[in-house]
Amino acid sequence: MSQENVELVMLLQPGPGVDLVPRFRDEVEIQTTLALAAEYFHPDVETVHRMLGAERTYVGIGGLFESWRDWLVPWVSYRSDVVEAIDCGERVLMIVDDYGRQAGSAVEVKSNNAAIWTIRDRLVVRAEFYVDRERARTDAGLAP
C-alpha cells in the first residue's frame, strides 16, 4: 500500500514548471480542479500550513484550495518542483523546491520546502506544508 500512497501523492502534484498563481486565481479552473480532485481527498481533509513562523489549519477540499490562495497572495508567479517522494507508510514526505516571484520584482526566489501527505483508505486525509525540511523529516518520523 505504501508505494500506492507515493503514486497517489505524485499524481496530485502540478508537474514541473507549472505556475500555480493563475491556476488558483481562476475560479473556473478551481471549480474544475476541485471536481476532478474530490475523488482523491477525504471530505474533511485537513490542510496545515507551517510556513514562515505561522501555523494555520484549513478543513475540507475547499480549505485546501483556500490555503493555497492565501499562500499565493504576494506572488505573481510560483511553481513547485518535486525533488523526492519518500514512503513513510501511511504518510508520504515530499521534498520540493519552490520558486516564486513577487509583484514589483524581477528576481525569482527559491525555497527548499517539504510536505507530509497522510493517506488512509486511498484518500488524502491530511496535507502539511513546511518551509523547514528538517522539521518535516522529524514530523514524518525520519531521523534528521
Biotite code that builds the C-alpha atoms (Angstrom):
import biotite.structure as struc

atoms = struc.array([
    struc.Atom([0.000, 0.000, 0.000], chain_id="A", res_id=1, res_name="MET", atom_name="CA", element="C"),
    struc.Atom([2.874, 2.417, 0.682], chain_id="A", res_id=2, res_name="SER", atom_name="CA", element="C"),
    struc.Atom([4.000, 2.595, -2.935], chain_id="A", res_id=3, res_name="GLN", atom_name="CA", element="C"),
    struc.Atom([0.376, 3.252, -3.899], chain_id="A", res_id=4, res_name="GLU", atom_name="CA", element="C"),
    struc.Atom([0.400, 6.191, -1.470], chain_id="A", res_id=5, res_name="ASN", atom_name="CA", element="C"),
    struc.Atom([3.501, 7.637, -3.136], chain_id="A", res_id=6, res_name="VAL", atom_name="CA", element="C"),
    struc.Atom([1.897, 7.200, -6.553], chain_id="A", res_id=7, res_name="GLU", atom_name="CA", element="C"),
    struc.Atom([-1.303, 8.915, -5.366], chain_id="A", res_id=8, res_name="LEU", atom_name="CA", element="C"),
    struc.Atom([0.576, 11.920, -3.982], chain_id="A", res_id=9, res_name="VAL", atom_name="CA", element="C"),
    struc.Atom([2.702, 12.183, -7.130], chain_id="A", res_id=10, res_name="MET", atom_name="CA", element="C"),
    struc.Atom([-0.496, 12.161, -9.201], chain_id="A", res_id=11, res_name="LEU", atom_name="CA", element="C"),
    struc.Atom([-1.713, 15.199, -7.240], chain_id="A", res_id=12, res_name="LEU", atom_name="CA", element="C"),
    struc.Atom([1.426, 17.270, -7.903], chain_id="A", res_id=13, res_name="GLN", atom_name="CA", element="C"),
    struc.Atom([1.122, 20.016, -10.514], chain_id="A", res_id=14, res_name="PRO", atom_name="CA", element="C"),
    struc.Atom([4.170, 18.937, -12.511], chain_id="A", res_id=15, res_name="GLY", atom_name="CA", element="C"),
    struc.Atom([7.487, 20.695, -13.031], chain_id="A", res_id=16, res_name="PRO", atom_name="CA", element="C"),
    struc.Atom([7.357, 24.261, -14.245], chain_id="A", res_id=17, res_name="GLY", atom_name="CA", element="C"),
    struc.Atom([3.595, 24.730, -13.768], chain_id="A", res_id=18, res_name="VAL", atom_name="CA", element="C"),
    struc.Atom([2.791, 28.235, -12.493], chain_id="A", res_id=19, res_name="ASP", atom_name="CA", element="C"),
    struc.Atom([0.297, 27.839, -9.641], chain_id="A", res_id=20, res_name="LEU", atom_name="CA", element="C"),
    struc.Atom([-0.720, 31.503, -9.438], chain_id="A", res_id=21, res_name="VAL", atom_name="CA", element="C"),
    struc.Atom([-3.047, 31.575, -12.462], chain_id="A", res_id=22, res_name="PRO", atom_name="CA", element="C"),
    struc.Atom([-4.478, 28.187, -11.513], chain_id="A", res_id=23, res_name="ARG", atom_name="CA", element="C"),
    struc.Atom([-5.516, 29.353, -8.047], chain_id="A", res_id=24, res_name="PHE", atom_name="CA", element="C"),
    struc.Atom([-6.803, 32.742, -9.191], chain_id="A", res_id=25, res_name="ARG", atom_name="CA", element="C"),
    struc.Atom([-9.091, 31.455, -11.939], chain_id="A", res_id=26, res_name="ASP", atom_name="CA", element="C"),
    struc.Atom([-12.437, 30.444, -10.399], chain_id="A", res_id=27, res_name="GLU", atom_name="CA", element="C"),
    struc.Atom([-13.434, 28.282, -13.380], chain_id="A", res_id=28, res_name="VAL", atom_name="CA", element="C"),
    struc.Atom([-10.160, 26.347, -13.175], chain_id="A", res_id=29, res_name="GLU", atom_name="CA", element="C"),
    struc.Atom([-10.513, 25.997, -9.395], chain_id="A", res_id=30, res_name="ILE", atom_name="CA", element="C"),
    struc.Atom([-14.032, 24.559, -9.699], chain_id="A", res_id=31, res_name="GLN", atom_name="CA", element="C"),
    struc.Atom([-12.927, 22.164, -12.449], chain_id="A", res_id=32, res_name="THR", atom_name="CA", element="C"),
    struc.Atom([-9.893, 21.048, -10.436], chain_id="A", res_id=33, res_name="THR", atom_name="CA", element="C"),
    struc.Atom([-11.975, 20.658, -7.258], chain_id="A", res_id=34, res_name="LEU", atom_name="CA", element="C"),
    struc.Atom([-14.406, 18.388, -9.098], chain_id="A", res_id=35, res_name="ALA", atom_name="CA", element="C"),
    struc.Atom([-11.583, 16.258, -10.518], chain_id="A", res_id=36, res_name="LEU", atom_name="CA", element="C"),
    struc.Atom([-9.595, 16.112, -7.265], chain_id="A", res_id=37, res_name="ALA", atom_name="CA", element="C"),
    struc.Atom([-12.520, 15.338, -4.961], chain_id="A", res_id=38, res_name="ALA", atom_name="CA", element="C"),
    struc.Atom([-12.225, 11.585, -5.521], chain_id="A", res_id=39, res_name="GLU", atom_name="CA", element="C"),
    struc.Atom([-8.716, 11.604, -4.001], chain_id="A", res_id=40, res_name="TYR", atom_name="CA", element="C"),
    struc.Atom([-9.488, 13.553, -0.809], chain_id="A", res_id=41, res_name="PHE", atom_name="CA", element="C"),
    struc.Atom([-11.472, 12.760, 2.302], chain_id="A", res_id=42, res_name="HIS", atom_name="CA", element="C"),
    struc.Atom([-14.342, 15.273, 2.618], chain_id="A", res_id=43, res_name="PRO", atom_name="CA", element="C"),
    struc.Atom([-12.835, 16.547, 5.904], chain_id="A", res_id=44, res_name="ASP", atom_name="CA", element="C"),
    struc.Atom([-9.226, 16.630, 4.711], chain_id="A", res_id=45, res_name="VAL", atom_name="CA", element="C"),
    struc.Atom([-7.082, 18.854, 6.914], chain_id="A", res_id=46, res_name="GLU", atom_name="CA", element="C"),
    struc.Atom([-4.528, 21.173, 5.362], chain_id="A", res_id=47, res_name="THR", atom_name="CA", element="C"),
    struc.Atom([-1.889, 22.611, 7.674], chain_id="A", res_id=48, res_name="VAL", atom_name="CA", element="C"),
    struc.Atom([0.490, 25.355, 6.585], chain_id="A", res_id=49, res_name="HIS", atom_name="CA", element="C"),
    struc.Atom([3.541, 25.597, 8.821], chain_id="A", res_id=50, res_name="ARG", atom_name="CA", element="C"),
    struc.Atom([5.078, 28.415, 6.888], chain_id="A", res_id=51, res_name="MET", atom_name="CA", element="C"),
    struc.Atom([7.196, 31.355, 7.999], chain_id="A", res_id=52, res_name="LEU", atom_name="CA", element="C"),
    struc.Atom([6.579, 31.003, 11.722], chain_id="A", res_id=53, res_name="GLY", atom_name="CA", element="C"),
    struc.Atom([2.801, 30.735, 11.470], chain_id="A", res_id=54, res_name="ALA", atom_name="CA", element="C"),
    struc.Atom([0.550, 27.715, 11.500], chain_id="A", res_id=55, res_name="GLU", atom_name="CA", element="C"),
    struc.Atom([-2.967, 27.579, 10.156], chain_id="A", res_id=56, res_name="ARG", atom_name="CA", element="C"),
    struc.Atom([-5.301, 24.629, 9.603], chain_id="A", res_id=57, res_name="THR", atom_name="CA", element="C"),
    struc.Atom([-7.962, 24.509, 6.884], chain_id="A", res_id=58, res_name="TYR", atom_name="CA", element="C"),
    struc.Atom([-10.687, 21.849, 6.602], chain_id="A", res_id=59, res_name="VAL", atom_name="CA", element="C"),
    struc.Atom([-12.213, 20.228, 3.529], chain_id="A", res_id=60, res_name="GLY", atom_name="CA", element="C"),
    struc.Atom([-11.051, 20.192, -0.060], chain_id="A", res_id=61, res_name="ILE", atom_name="CA", element="C"),
    struc.Atom([-12.243, 23.786, -0.367], chain_id="A", res_id=62, res_name="GLY", atom_name="CA", element="C"),
    struc.Atom([-9.956, 24.557, 2.571], chain_id="A", res_id=63, res_name="GLY", atom_name="CA", element="C"),
    struc.Atom([-7.029, 23.003, 0.707], chain_id="A", res_id=64, res_name="LEU", atom_name="CA", element="C"),
    struc.Atom([-7.592, 25.402, -2.177], chain_id="A", res_id=65, res_name="PHE", atom_name="CA", element="C"),
    struc.Atom([-8.199, 28.346, 0.177], chain_id="A", res_id=66, res_name="GLU", atom_name="CA", element="C"),
    struc.Atom([-4.867, 27.597, 1.890], chain_id="A", res_id=67, res_name="SER", atom_name="CA", element="C"),
    struc.Atom([-3.065, 27.831, -1.432], chain_id="A", res_id=68, res_name="TRP", atom_name="CA", element="C"),
    struc.Atom([-4.869, 31.004, -2.431], chain_id="A", res_id=69, res_name="ARG", atom_name="CA", element="C"),
    struc.Atom([-3.809, 32.547, 0.901], chain_id="A", res_id=70, res_name="ASP", atom_name="CA", element="C"),
    struc.Atom([-0.196, 31.395, 0.436], chain_id="A", res_id=71, res_name="TRP", atom_name="CA", element="C"),
    struc.Atom([-0.033, 32.740, -3.101], chain_id="A", res_id=72, res_name="LEU", atom_name="CA", element="C"),
    struc.Atom([-1.310, 36.270, -2.321], chain_id="A", res_id=73, res_name="VAL", atom_name="CA", element="C"),
    struc.Atom([2.098, 38.023, -2.565], chain_id="A", res_id=74, res_name="PRO", atom_name="CA", element="C"),
    struc.Atom([3.286, 36.065, -5.605], chain_id="A", res_id=75, res_name="TRP", atom_name="CA", element="C"),
    struc.Atom([2.871, 36.866, -9.302], chain_id="A", res_id=76, res_name="VAL", atom_name="CA", element="C"),
    struc.Atom([4.395, 33.515, -10.227], chain_id="A", res_id=77, res_name="SER", atom_name="CA", element="C"),
    struc.Atom([5.005, 30.406, -8.137], chain_id="A", res_id=78, res_name="TYR", atom_name="CA", element="C"),
    struc.Atom([5.958, 26.864, -9.038], chain_id="A", res_id=79, res_name="ARG", atom_name="CA", element="C"),
    struc.Atom([6.847, 23.753, -7.081], chain_id="A", res_id=80, res_name="SER", atom_name="CA", element="C"),
    struc.Atom([9.148, 21.019, -8.371], chain_id="A", res_id=81, res_name="ASP", atom_name="CA", element="C"),
    struc.Atom([9.335, 17.614, -6.662], chain_id="A", res_id=82, res_name="VAL", atom_name="CA", element="C"),
    struc.Atom([12.847, 16.669, -5.589], chain_id="A", res_id=83, res_name="VAL", atom_name="CA", element="C"),
    struc.Atom([11.976, 13.416, -3.817], chain_id="A", res_id=84, res_name="GLU", atom_name="CA", element="C"),
    struc.Atom([8.934, 11.444, -2.617], chain_id="A", res_id=85, res_name="ALA", atom_name="CA", element="C"),
    struc.Atom([9.689, 9.358, 0.483], chain_id="A", res_id=86, res_name="ILE", atom_name="CA", element="C"),
    struc.Atom([7.475, 6.459, 1.537], chain_id="A", res_id=87, res_name="ASP", atom_name="CA", element="C"),
    struc.Atom([6.676, 6.715, 5.260], chain_id="A", res_id=88, res_name="CYS", atom_name="CA", element="C"),
    struc.Atom([3.917, 4.104, 5.433], chain_id="A", res_id=89, res_name="GLY", atom_name="CA", element="C"),
    struc.Atom([0.562, 5.873, 5.562], chain_id="A", res_id=90, res_name="GLU", atom_name="CA", element="C"),
    struc.Atom([2.389, 9.154, 5.014], chain_id="A", res_id=91, res_name="ARG", atom_name="CA", element="C"),
    struc.Atom([4.437, 10.457, 2.110], chain_id="A", res_id=92, res_name="VAL", atom_name="CA", element="C"),
    struc.Atom([7.138, 13.055, 2.652], chain_id="A", res_id=93, res_name="LEU", atom_name="CA", element="C"),
    struc.Atom([7.510, 15.273, -0.381], chain_id="A", res_id=94, res_name="MET", atom_name="CA", element="C"),
    struc.Atom([10.736, 17.230, -0.697], chain_id="A", res_id=95, res_name="ILE", atom_name="CA", element="C"),
    struc.Atom([10.198, 20.142, -3.074], chain_id="A", res_id=96, res_name="VAL", atom_name="CA", element="C"),
    struc.Atom([11.971, 23.156, -4.474], chain_id="A", res_id=97, res_name="ASP", atom_name="CA", element="C"),
    struc.Atom([9.612, 26.111, -4.750], chain_id="A", res_id=98, res_name="ASP", atom_name="CA", element="C"),
    struc.Atom([10.284, 29.129, -6.945], chain_id="A", res_id=99, res_name="TYR", atom_name="CA", element="C"),
    struc.Atom([8.407, 32.395, -6.795], chain_id="A", res_id=100, res_name="GLY", atom_name="CA", element="C"),
    struc.Atom([8.470, 35.974, -7.905], chain_id="A", res_id=101, res_name="ARG", atom_name="CA", element="C"),
    struc.Atom([6.682, 38.729, -6.024], chain_id="A", res_id=102, res_name="GLN", atom_name="CA", element="C"),
    struc.Atom([4.952, 41.744, -7.522], chain_id="A", res_id=103, res_name="ALA", atom_name="CA", element="C"),
    struc.Atom([7.352, 44.512, -8.466], chain_id="A", res_id=104, res_name="GLY", atom_name="CA", element="C"),
    struc.Atom([10.368, 42.205, -8.573], chain_id="A", res_id=105, res_name="SER", atom_name="CA", element="C"),
    struc.Atom([12.199, 40.660, -11.490], chain_id="A", res_id=106, res_name="ALA", atom_name="CA", element="C"),
    struc.Atom([14.009, 38.255, -9.149], chain_id="A", res_id=107, res_name="VAL", atom_name="CA", element="C"),
    struc.Atom([12.769, 34.702, -8.700], chain_id="A", res_id=108, res_name="GLU", atom_name="CA", element="C"),
    struc.Atom([13.487, 33.296, -5.239], chain_id="A", res_id=109, res_name="VAL", atom_name="CA", element="C"),
    struc.Atom([13.966, 29.628, -4.391], chain_id="A", res_id=110, res_name="LYS", atom_name="CA", element="C"),
    struc.Atom([12.774, 27.931, -1.218], chain_id="A", res_id=111, res_name="SER", atom_name="CA", element="C"),
    struc.Atom([13.583, 24.378, -0.135], chain_id="A", res_id=112, res_name="ASN", atom_name="CA", element="C"),
    struc.Atom([10.241, 23.188, 1.230], chain_id="A", res_id=113, res_name="ASN", atom_name="CA", element="C"),
    struc.Atom([8.505, 19.947, 2.155], chain_id="A", res_id=114, res_name="ALA", atom_name="CA", element="C"),
    struc.Atom([5.061, 18.463, 2.685], chain_id="A", res_id=115, res_name="ALA", atom_name="CA", element="C"),
    struc.Atom([3.692, 15.451, 4.518], chain_id="A", res_id=116, res_name="ILE", atom_name="CA", element="C"),
    struc.Atom([0.642, 13.843, 2.937], chain_id="A", res_id=117, res_name="TRP", atom_name="CA", element="C"),
    struc.Atom([-1.307, 11.344, 5.076], chain_id="A", res_id=118, res_name="THR", atom_name="CA", element="C"),
    struc.Atom([-3.310, 8.695, 3.222], chain_id="A", res_id=119, res_name="ILE", atom_name="CA", element="C"),
    struc.Atom([-5.996, 6.413, 4.660], chain_id="A", res_id=120, res_name="ARG", atom_name="CA", element="C"),
    struc.Atom([-8.224, 4.125, 2.623], chain_id="A", res_id=121, res_name="ASP", atom_name="CA", element="C"),
    struc.Atom([-6.726, 5.567, -0.580], chain_id="A", res_id=122, res_name="ARG", atom_name="CA", element="C"),
    struc.Atom([-7.801, 9.113, 0.331], chain_id="A", res_id=123, res_name="LEU", atom_name="CA", element="C"),
    struc.Atom([-5.723, 12.092, 1.421], chain_id="A", res_id=124, res_name="VAL", atom_name="CA", element="C"),
    struc.Atom([-6.821, 12.899, 4.981], chain_id="A", res_id=125, res_name="VAL", atom_name="CA", element="C"),
    struc.Atom([-4.135, 15.470, 5.819], chain_id="A", res_id=126, res_name="ARG", atom_name="CA", element="C"),
    struc.Atom([-1.621, 17.621, 3.968], chain_id="A", res_id=127, res_name="ALA", atom_name="CA", element="C"),
    struc.Atom([1.008, 19.536, 5.945], chain_id="A", res_id=128, res_name="GLU", atom_name="CA", element="C"),
    struc.Atom([3.230, 22.118, 4.250], chain_id="A", res_id=129, res_name="PHE", atom_name="CA", element="C"),
    struc.Atom([6.607, 23.230, 5.641], chain_id="A", res_id=130, res_name="TYR", atom_name="CA", element="C"),
    struc.Atom([9.354, 25.717, 4.843], chain_id="A", res_id=131, res_name="VAL", atom_name="CA", element="C"),
    struc.Atom([11.628, 23.754, 7.209], chain_id="A", res_id=132, res_name="ASP", atom_name="CA", element="C"),
    struc.Atom([12.622, 20.438, 5.635], chain_id="A", res_id=133, res_name="ARG", atom_name="CA", element="C"),
    struc.Atom([14.281, 19.148, 8.812], chain_id="A", res_id=134, res_name="GLU", atom_name="CA", element="C"),
    struc.Atom([11.125, 19.706, 10.849], chain_id="A", res_id=135, res_name="ARG", atom_name="CA", element="C"),
    struc.Atom([9.129, 17.935, 8.149], chain_id="A", res_id=136, res_name="ALA", atom_name="CA", element="C"),
    struc.Atom([11.556, 14.994, 8.257], chain_id="A", res_id=137, res_name="ARG", atom_name="CA", element="C"),
    struc.Atom([11.241, 14.828, 12.047], chain_id="A", res_id=138, res_name="THR", atom_name="CA", element="C"),
    struc.Atom([7.438, 15.113, 11.940], chain_id="A", res_id=139, res_name="ASP", atom_name="CA", element="C"),
    struc.Atom([7.379, 12.308, 9.349], chain_id="A", res_id=140, res_name="ALA", atom_name="CA", element="C"),
    struc.Atom([9.304, 10.092, 11.779], chain_id="A", res_id=141, res_name="GLY", atom_name="CA", element="C"),
    struc.Atom([12.613, 10.208, 9.909], chain_id="A", res_id=142, res_name="LEU", atom_name="CA", element="C"),
    struc.Atom([15.965, 10.924, 11.514], chain_id="A", res_id=143, res_name="ALA", atom_name="CA", element="C"),
    struc.Atom([17.262, 14.426, 10.699], chain_id="A", res_id=144, res_name="PRO", atom_name="CA", element="C"),
])
